[in-house]
Amino acid sequence: MNKFTQAIKNFWQDEEGLTIVEYAVAGALIAAALVAAFLNLGDAVENVINGLATTINNGG
């Protein structure tokens, strides 16, 4: 086997790169979940503040 073929074979069998990809995918999923959670939290806080403002404006 020549060096290039051996290098390709070693690269294909190396699982360390796969682990890095798995961590990257997991990190992206966690980041997406956090963004969704904070967007929902922001909407909830906005609704509470608007409710308080309405109550104050109506003589509460």
N, CA and C of each residue as an Amber inpcrd file, in Angstrom:
protein
   180
   0.8460000  -1.1760000   0.0000000   0.0000000   0.0000000   0.0000000
   0.8940000   1.2420000   0.0000000   0.5550000   2.1970000  -0.8360000
   1.3850000   3.3980000  -0.8360000   1.0000000   4.3080000   0.3320000
   1.7720000   5.3440000   0.5300000   1.5730000   6.2200000   1.6950000
   0.2270000   6.9490000   1.6430000  -0.1710000   7.3720000   0.4460000
  -1.4400000   8.0910000   0.3200000  -2.6150000   7.1920000   0.7010000
  -2.6250000   5.9850000   0.1940000  -3.7010000   5.0470000   0.5060000
  -3.7230000   4.7290000   1.9920000  -2.5540000   4.5580000   2.5820000
  -2.4710000   4.2810000   4.0150000  -2.9760000   5.4790000   4.8290000
  -2.6280000   6.6800000   4.3790000  -3.0890000   7.8810000   5.0830000
  -4.6110000   7.9990000   5.0140000  -5.1890000   7.7160000   3.8540000
  -6.6440000   7.7600000   3.7120000  -7.2910000   6.7090000   4.6040000
  -6.7120000   5.5240000   4.6330000  -7.2500000   4.4460000   5.4700000
  -7.1890000   4.8340000   6.9470000  -6.0680000   5.4010000   7.3730000
  -5.9280000   5.8310000   8.7700000  -6.9300000   6.9360000   9.1080000
  -7.1000000   7.8740000   8.1760000  -8.0480000   8.9640000   8.3940000
  -9.4690000   8.4210000   8.5120000  -9.8300000   7.4800000   7.6640000
 -11.1760000   6.9100000   7.6560000 -11.4700000   6.1530000   8.9430000
 -10.4430000   5.5010000   9.5000000 -10.6320000   4.7010000  10.7030000
 -10.4950000   5.5200000  11.9830000  -9.9910000   6.7440000  11.8600000
  -9.7950000   7.5950000  13.0300000 -11.1510000   8.0800000  13.5330000
 -11.4760000   7.7800000  14.7720000 -12.7710000   8.1650000  15.3340000
 -12.7030000   9.4610000  16.1310000 -11.5290000  10.0130000  16.3110000
 -11.4000000  11.2550000  17.0730000 -12.1030000  12.4040000  16.3590000
 -11.9890000  12.4660000  15.0540000 -12.6710000  13.5030000  14.2860000
 -14.1750000  13.3910000  14.4100000 -14.6710000  12.1770000  14.4550000
 -16.1010000  11.9530000  14.6130000 -16.5790000  12.4950000  15.9530000
 -15.7900000  12.3210000  16.9820000 -16.1420000  12.8330000  18.3040000
 -16.2550000  14.3540000  18.2740000 -15.3470000  15.0030000  17.5790000
 -15.3820000  16.4600000  17.4790000 -16.6570000  16.9080000  16.7710000
 -17.0130000  16.2060000  15.7130000 -18.2400000  16.5430000  14.9890000
 -19.4600000  16.3350000  15.8800000 -19.4640000  15.2680000  16.6510000
 -20.5850000  15.0160000  17.5580000 -20.7160000  16.1310000  18.5870000
 -19.5960000  16.5880000  19.1380000 -19.6380000  17.6910000  20.0920000
 -20.1350000  18.9690000  19.4170000 -19.7270000  19.2070000  18.1850000
 -20.1710000  20.4040000  17.4670000 -21.6790000  20.3680000  17.2350000
 -22.1920000  19.2150000  16.8430000 -23.6370000  19.0830000  16.6200000
 -24.3910000  19.2580000  17.9390000 -23.8970000  18.6400000  18.9970000
 -24.5420000  18.7770000  20.3070000 -24.5240000  20.2360000  20.7590000
 -23.4110000  20.9120000  20.5650000 -23.3170000  22.3220000  20.9330000
 -24.2890000  23.1860000  20.1480000 -24.4380000  22.8990000  18.8650000
 -25.3770000  23.6540000  18.0350000 -26.8130000  23.4240000  18.4950000
 -27.1440000  22.1960000  18.8550000 -28.4950000  21.9030000  19.3470000
 -28.7710000  22.6080000  20.6690000 -27.7860000  22.6180000  21.5500000
 -27.9470000  23.3080000  22.8330000 -28.1090000  24.8050000  22.6100000
 -27.3050000  25.3710000  21.7110000 -27.4120000  26.8000000  21.4170000
 -28.7870000  27.1390000  20.8480000 -29.2930000  26.3070000  19.9530000
 -30.6200000  26.5470000  19.3720000 -31.7040000  26.4670000  20.4470000
 -31.5750000  25.5180000  21.3550000 -32.5530000  25.3890000  22.4390000
 -32.5120000  26.6120000  23.3520000 -31.3200000  27.1060000  23.6430000
 -31.2030000  28.2990000  24.4860000 -31.8090000  29.5230000  23.8100000
 -31.5620000  29.6690000  22.5210000 -32.1410000  30.8000000  21.7900000
 -33.6620000  30.7310000  21.8400000 -34.2150000  29.5570000  21.5950000
 -35.6720000  29.3960000  21.6350000 -36.2150000  29.7010000  23.0290000
 -35.5260000  29.2320000  24.0590000 -35.9780000  29.4690000  25.4310000
 -35.9510000  30.9590000  25.7600000 -34.8800000  31.6490000  25.3730000
 -34.7920000  33.0730000  25.6790000 -35.7950000  33.8880000  24.8730000
 -36.0910000  33.4700000  23.6530000 -37.1160000  34.1740000  22.8790000
 -38.4750000  34.0320000  23.5430000 -38.7930000  32.8340000  24.0060000
 -40.0670000  32.6220000  24.7040000 -40.1030000  33.3820000  26.0200000
 -38.9880000  33.3960000  26.7370000 -38.9110000  34.1320000  27.9900000
 -39.0920000  35.6220000  27.7390000 -38.4890000  36.1200000  26.6730000
 -38.6320000  37.5330000  26.3230000 -40.0750000  37.9000000  26.0430000
 -40.7820000  37.0340000  25.3340000 -42.2040000  37.2840000  25.0610000
 -43.0140000  37.2930000  26.3540000 -42.7170000  36.3800000  27.2520000
 -43.4420000  36.3140000  28.5230000 -43.1950000  37.5740000  29.3490000
 -41.9580000  38.0220000  29.4040000 -41.6250000  39.2380000  30.1610000
 -42.3130000  40.4430000  29.5280000 -42.3160000  40.4990000  28.2080000
 -42.9850000  41.6020000  27.5150000 -44.4740000  41.6330000  27.8480000
 -45.1090000  40.4760000  27.8840000 -46.5360000  40.4150000  28.2230000
 -46.7950000  40.8970000  29.6440000 -45.9380000  40.5400000  30.5820000
 -46.0980000  40.9810000  31.9730000 -45.9320000  42.4910000  32.0660000
 -44.9250000  43.0210000  31.4100000 -44.6860000  44.4680000  31.4560000
 -45.8420000  45.2260000  30.8080000 -46.3280000  44.7220000  29.6860000
 -47.4780000  45.3750000  29.0400000 -48.7160000  45.3230000  29.9280000
 -48.9190000  44.2190000  30.6100000 -50.0450000  44.1130000  31.5380000
 -49.9290000  45.1010000  32.6800000 -48.7320000  45.2350000  33.2290000
 -48.5130000  46.2120000  34.3010000 -48.7350000  47.6350000  33.8070000
 -48.2420000  47.9380000  32.6110000 -48.4140000  49.2780000  32.0540000
 -49.8870000  49.5790000  31.8180000 -50.6340000  48.6150000  31.3340000
 -52.0700000  48.8030000  31.1150000 -52.7910000  49.0530000  32.4320000
 -52.4270000  48.2890000  33.4550000 -53.0440000  48.4590000  34.7720000
 -52.7500000  49.8420000  35.3340000 -51.5160000  50.2840000  35.1980000
 -51.1300000  51.6050000  35.7040000 -51.8550000  52.6990000  34.9290000
 -51.9170000  52.5620000  33.6110000 -52.5770000  53.5840000  32.7830000
 -54.0800000  53.6560000  33.0300000 -54.6800000  52.5570000  33.4510000
 -56.1220000  52.5430000  33.7240000 -56.4380000  52.9440000  35.1650000
 -55.4620000  53.3610000  35.9000000 -55.6900000  53.8340000  37.2630000
 -55.6000000  52.7410000  38.3030000 -55.0600000  51.6300000  37.9170000
 -54.7520000  50.4760000  38.6440000 -55.2190000  50.0960000  39.9160000
